[in-house]
Amino acid sequence: MNSDAPKGERIAKVIARAGVSSRREAERWINDGRVTLDGQLVDSPALNVAIDADIRIDGKPLPARDVARLWRYHKPQGRLTTHRDPEGRPTIFDALPPELANTKPVGRLDMNSEGLLLLTNDGELARRLELPSTGWLRQYRVRVYGRIEDKTLARLERGVEIDGTQFRPAKATLERQVGSNAWLTINIREGKNREVRRLMEHLGYTVNRLIRTGYGPFQLGKLPRGHVEEVSAKVIAEQVPRA
């Protein structure tokens, strides 16, 4: 081991772990000249710092770091996955308990989608759980309009390109056909913006209901719509990959 290797962690990572931002937001703050270390302006998000360093944002010290916590939330339809909306539309935080007001969603579900959404008080944990390199499956039950053919669904297993965007291979399975509607189970590993809806539209199907049932090892299960339940520290330690 090189004894001259920098000690501590990168400053952007430390800021994110304090729960005040994501790592990307912290990097923007540094580039905007809003971050100081021991009274000196920080000019690089790659700077390594000690855990007891005096880091300030706009002159204010970082809050004492809380233990990383994670919650499962059954997001209902009709709410945005954001803290506030300039158009005044309802958000998930309008209905969540006040203690979760500053948590960060892991990934997103669009306004018309429902199901499992993970929330955390730790920006760095949120980033790690969202990384494609984690390799976690995102599992969905999807109702579409149209008659389903297995050979059509099989096209997704090779990966597809839509409007210049390459999508990783996905697995779609027919659960049941009910008249002109069908229920599918769809598994993806990346979670691009509106990925499931775009994949179905690419195949010629219209999604009229979308429910996320699993995110990696975490499952929606029987959690009632609109309810939230904390994941134990033991389960987090067992299931979440280390940085």
MISENU-421095 format. One record per residue (C-alpha): x, y, z. Coordinates in steps of 0.1 Angstrom, whole numbers, plus 5000, padded with zeros to 4 digits. Last residue first. Layout:
N
@px: X py: Y pz: Z
...
//
This chain:
243
@px: 4808 py: 5018 pz: 4985
@px: 4794 py: 4987 pz: 5002
@px: 4767 py: 4967 pz: 4985
@px: 4732 py: 4969 pz: 5002
@px: 4716 py: 4936 pz: 5011
@px: 4731 py: 4924 pz: 5044
@px: 4739 py: 4958 pz: 5060
@px: 4705 py: 4972 pz: 5048
@px: 4687 py: 4941 pz: 5062
@px: 4704 py: 4946 pz: 5096
@px: 4696 py: 4983 pz: 5097
@px: 4659 py: 4974 pz: 5093
@px: 4639 py: 4987 pz: 5063
@px: 4614 py: 5013 pz: 5074
@px: 4578 py: 5010 pz: 5062
@px: 4557 py: 5035 pz: 5043
@px: 4520 py: 5033 pz: 5034
@px: 4503 py: 5050 pz: 5004
@px: 4490 py: 5018 pz: 4989
@px: 4493 py: 4989 pz: 5015
@px: 4525 py: 4970 pz: 5018
@px: 4516 py: 4934 pz: 5008
@px: 4549 py: 4926 pz: 4990
@px: 4565 py: 4957 pz: 4975
@px: 4598 py: 4939 pz: 4974
@px: 4634 py: 4949 pz: 4982
@px: 4662 py: 4926 pz: 4970
@px: 4668 py: 4946 pz: 4938
@px: 4638 py: 4969 pz: 4933
@px: 4606 py: 4950 pz: 4933
@px: 4569 py: 4953 pz: 4925
@px: 4568 py: 4984 pz: 4904
@px: 4532 py: 4988 pz: 4892
@px: 4523 py: 5002 pz: 4857
@px: 4487 py: 5006 pz: 4844
@px: 4474 py: 5016 pz: 4810
@px: 4505 py: 5009 pz: 4789
@px: 4498 py: 5011 pz: 4752
@px: 4514 py: 4983 pz: 4731
@px: 4532 py: 4987 pz: 4697
@px: 4565 py: 4970 pz: 4705
@px: 4582 py: 5004 pz: 4708
@px: 4553 py: 5016 pz: 4729
@px: 4561 py: 4988 pz: 4754
@px: 4597 py: 4996 pz: 4756
@px: 4590 py: 5033 pz: 4760
@px: 4565 py: 5026 pz: 4789
@px: 4591 py: 5003 pz: 4806
@px: 4619 py: 5029 pz: 4802
@px: 4601 py: 5060 pz: 4814
@px: 4635 py: 5075 pz: 4822
@px: 4661 py: 5048 pz: 4822
@px: 4658 py: 5021 pz: 4848
@px: 4689 py: 5000 pz: 4844
@px: 4683 py: 4963 pz: 4851
@px: 4649 py: 4955 pz: 4836
@px: 4623 py: 4929 pz: 4845
@px: 4587 py: 4929 pz: 4831
@px: 4557 py: 4909 pz: 4842
@px: 4528 py: 4913 pz: 4818
@px: 4490 py: 4917 pz: 4822
@px: 4470 py: 4918 pz: 4790
@px: 4441 py: 4939 pz: 4777
@px: 4419 py: 4932 pz: 4746
@px: 4400 py: 4904 pz: 4763
@px: 4419 py: 4894 pz: 4795
@px: 4453 py: 4880 pz: 4785
@px: 4473 py: 4866 pz: 4813
@px: 4508 py: 4866 pz: 4829
@px: 4528 py: 4873 pz: 4797
@px: 4565 py: 4875 pz: 4803
@px: 4589 py: 4904 pz: 4795
@px: 4626 py: 4901 pz: 4801
@px: 4648 py: 4931 pz: 4793
@px: 4681 py: 4935 pz: 4774
@px: 4697 py: 4969 pz: 4778
@px: 4682 py: 4999 pz: 4761
@px: 4702 py: 5020 pz: 4736
@px: 4689 py: 5055 pz: 4730
@px: 4689 py: 5069 pz: 4694
@px: 4652 py: 5072 pz: 4691
@px: 4647 py: 5037 pz: 4705
@px: 4674 py: 5011 pz: 4703
@px: 4666 py: 4976 pz: 4715
@px: 4681 py: 4949 pz: 4738
@px: 4683 py: 4913 pz: 4727
@px: 4657 py: 4901 pz: 4753
@px: 4634 py: 4929 pz: 4742
@px: 4626 py: 4911 pz: 4709
@px: 4612 py: 4882 pz: 4729
@px: 4581 py: 4902 pz: 4737
@px: 4571 py: 4901 pz: 4700
@px: 4578 py: 4864 pz: 4697
@px: 4556 py: 4858 pz: 4727
@px: 4526 py: 4874 pz: 4711
@px: 4503 py: 4897 pz: 4731
@px: 4470 py: 4911 pz: 4720
@px: 4467 py: 4947 pz: 4728
@px: 4462 py: 4973 pz: 4756
@px: 4488 py: 4969 pz: 4783
@px: 4488 py: 4961 pz: 4820
@px: 4522 py: 4961 pz: 4836
@px: 4536 py: 4943 pz: 4866
@px: 4571 py: 4955 pz: 4872
@px: 4605 py: 4943 pz: 4886
@px: 4636 py: 4964 pz: 4887
@px: 4665 py: 4939 pz: 4888
@px: 4697 py: 4950 pz: 4905
@px: 4730 py: 4951 pz: 4885
@px: 4747 py: 4974 pz: 4910
@px: 4766 py: 4987 pz: 4879
@px: 4734 py: 5004 pz: 4868
@px: 4739 py: 5028 pz: 4897
@px: 4706 py: 5038 pz: 4915
@px: 4713 py: 5020 pz: 4948
@px: 4748 py: 5037 pz: 4950
@px: 4734 py: 5071 pz: 4944
@px: 4707 py: 5068 pz: 4971
@px: 4733 py: 5056 pz: 4996
@px: 4754 py: 5087 pz: 4988
@px: 4724 py: 5109 pz: 4994
@px: 4716 py: 5094 pz: 5028
@px: 4681 py: 5100 pz: 5043
@px: 4667 py: 5073 pz: 5021
@px: 4635 py: 5065 pz: 5002
@px: 4627 py: 5034 pz: 4981
@px: 4597 py: 5034 pz: 4958
@px: 4575 py: 5003 pz: 4953
@px: 4543 py: 5006 pz: 4935
@px: 4526 py: 5032 pz: 4913
@px: 4529 py: 5048 pz: 4879
@px: 4508 py: 5077 pz: 4865
@px: 4530 py: 5105 pz: 4881
@px: 4562 py: 5089 pz: 4870
@px: 4582 py: 5066 pz: 4893
@px: 4617 py: 5076 pz: 4902
@px: 4651 py: 5063 pz: 4912
@px: 4659 py: 5061 pz: 4949
@px: 4639 py: 5089 pz: 4964
@px: 4656 py: 5112 pz: 4987
@px: 4645 py: 5120 pz: 5023
@px: 4641 py: 5155 pz: 5035
@px: 4603 py: 5154 pz: 5043
@px: 4605 py: 5119 pz: 5057
@px: 4600 py: 5130 pz: 5094
@px: 4570 py: 5150 pz: 5082
@px: 4551 py: 5118 pz: 5073
@px: 4544 py: 5113 pz: 5036
@px: 4513 py: 5128 pz: 5019
@px: 4526 py: 5160 pz: 5004
@px: 4560 py: 5144 pz: 5000
@px: 4547 py: 5121 pz: 4973
@px: 4539 py: 5151 pz: 4952
@px: 4506 py: 5167 pz: 4942
@px: 4506 py: 5192 pz: 4913
@px: 4514 py: 5228 pz: 4920
@px: 4527 py: 5237 pz: 4886
@px: 4562 py: 5245 pz: 4901
@px: 4563 py: 5210 pz: 4916
@px: 4579 py: 5203 pz: 4950
@px: 4598 py: 5175 pz: 4967
@px: 4597 py: 5152 pz: 4936
@px: 4583 py: 5118 pz: 4927
@px: 4550 py: 5132 pz: 4914
@px: 4517 py: 5119 pz: 4927
@px: 4486 py: 5107 pz: 4908
@px: 4491 py: 5069 pz: 4912
@px: 4500 py: 5057 pz: 4946
@px: 4536 py: 5051 pz: 4959
@px: 4539 py: 5022 pz: 4982
@px: 4570 py: 5033 pz: 5002
@px: 4599 py: 5012 pz: 5014
@px: 4622 py: 5031 pz: 5037
@px: 4660 py: 5033 pz: 5041
@px: 4682 py: 5048 pz: 5069
@px: 4718 py: 5058 pz: 5069
@px: 4729 py: 5068 pz: 5104
@px: 4727 py: 5105 pz: 5106
@px: 4757 py: 5128 pz: 5099
@px: 4759 py: 5159 pz: 5120
@px: 4747 py: 5187 pz: 5098
@px: 4773 py: 5203 pz: 5075
@px: 4785 py: 5237 pz: 5086
@px: 4769 py: 5269 pz: 5071
@px: 4791 py: 5294 pz: 5053
@px: 4774 py: 5288 pz: 5020
@px: 4780 py: 5251 pz: 5024
@px: 4807 py: 5244 pz: 5051
@px: 4831 py: 5216 pz: 5056
@px: 4852 py: 5216 pz: 5088
@px: 4870 py: 5182 pz: 5085
@px: 4863 py: 5155 pz: 5111
@px: 4860 py: 5127 pz: 5086
@px: 4892 py: 5137 pz: 5069
@px: 4891 py: 5151 pz: 5034
@px: 4900 py: 5139 pz: 4999
@px: 4896 py: 5165 pz: 4971
@px: 4879 py: 5150 pz: 4940
@px: 4851 py: 5177 pz: 4941
@px: 4878 py: 5203 pz: 4932
@px: 4879 py: 5240 pz: 4939
@px: 4872 py: 5242 pz: 4976
@px: 4874 py: 5277 pz: 4991
@px: 4894 py: 5278 pz: 5023
@px: 4879 py: 5283 pz: 5058
@px: 4887 py: 5247 pz: 5070
@px: 4871 py: 5234 pz: 5038
@px: 4848 py: 5257 pz: 5019
@px: 4819 py: 5250 pz: 4995
@px: 4797 py: 5275 pz: 4976
@px: 4822 py: 5282 pz: 4948
@px: 4798 py: 5272 pz: 4919
@px: 4821 py: 5243 pz: 4910
@px: 4818 py: 5231 pz: 4946
@px: 4780 py: 5234 pz: 4946
@px: 4779 py: 5215 pz: 4913
@px: 4799 py: 5187 pz: 4928
@px: 4776 py: 5185 pz: 4958
@px: 4746 py: 5183 pz: 4935
@px: 4763 py: 5153 pz: 4917
@px: 4770 py: 5136 pz: 4951
@px: 4733 py: 5140 pz: 4961
@px: 4724 py: 5167 pz: 4986
@px: 4720 py: 5175 pz: 5023
@px: 4721 py: 5140 pz: 5036
@px: 4755 py: 5142 pz: 5053
@px: 4765 py: 5113 pz: 5030
@px: 4762 py: 5136 pz: 5000
@px: 4786 py: 5161 pz: 5016
@px: 4812 py: 5133 pz: 5024
@px: 4809 py: 5121 pz: 4988
@px: 4816 py: 5155 pz: 4974
@px: 4846 py: 5158 pz: 4997
@px: 4862 py: 5127 pz: 4985
@px: 4870 py: 5103 pz: 5014
@px: 4897 py: 5101 pz: 5040
@px: 4935 py: 5099 pz: 5034
@px: 4953 py: 5104 pz: 5002
@px: 4979 py: 5078 pz: 4993
@px: 5014 py: 5086 pz: 5005
@px: 5018 py: 5054 pz: 5024
@px: 5013 py: 5034 pz: 4991
@px: 5000 py: 5000 pz: 5000
//
